[in-house]
Amino acid sequence: MQKIVHVRPLDDAIGHEESHECPCGPTGQGVHNPATRKMVGLIFHHHGLQPCHEWEASDLA
């Protein structure tokens, strides 16, 4: 089972959806097990429209 984590700004000008289809266009990055080189999860980093000071990571799987 793959883990999916979204890192979203909390104090941005818009609300961010816990989805890869969020209007901010989050960037996804694969996380791999170094021993097996198998992908074990994804991290989506959301983009703030303004400088943000508070961020939240949410685990979806």
C-alpha positions, 0 to 999 in steps of 0.5 A: 500500500502506498502512502499519500501525504499532502503538505499544505499552507494553512494561512494562505489567501485560498483554501487548499484541497487535499487533492492532486487537483487542488487549484494551486497545482501541487507538485508530486514527488515519489518516495522510494525504499532505498533497499528495494527501489520500490515506490512506497508513497507520494508527497504532494507539496502545495504552493502558497499564493502568498508567503505562508508561515503555517503548514500542515501535513495530512496523511491520506493512506 
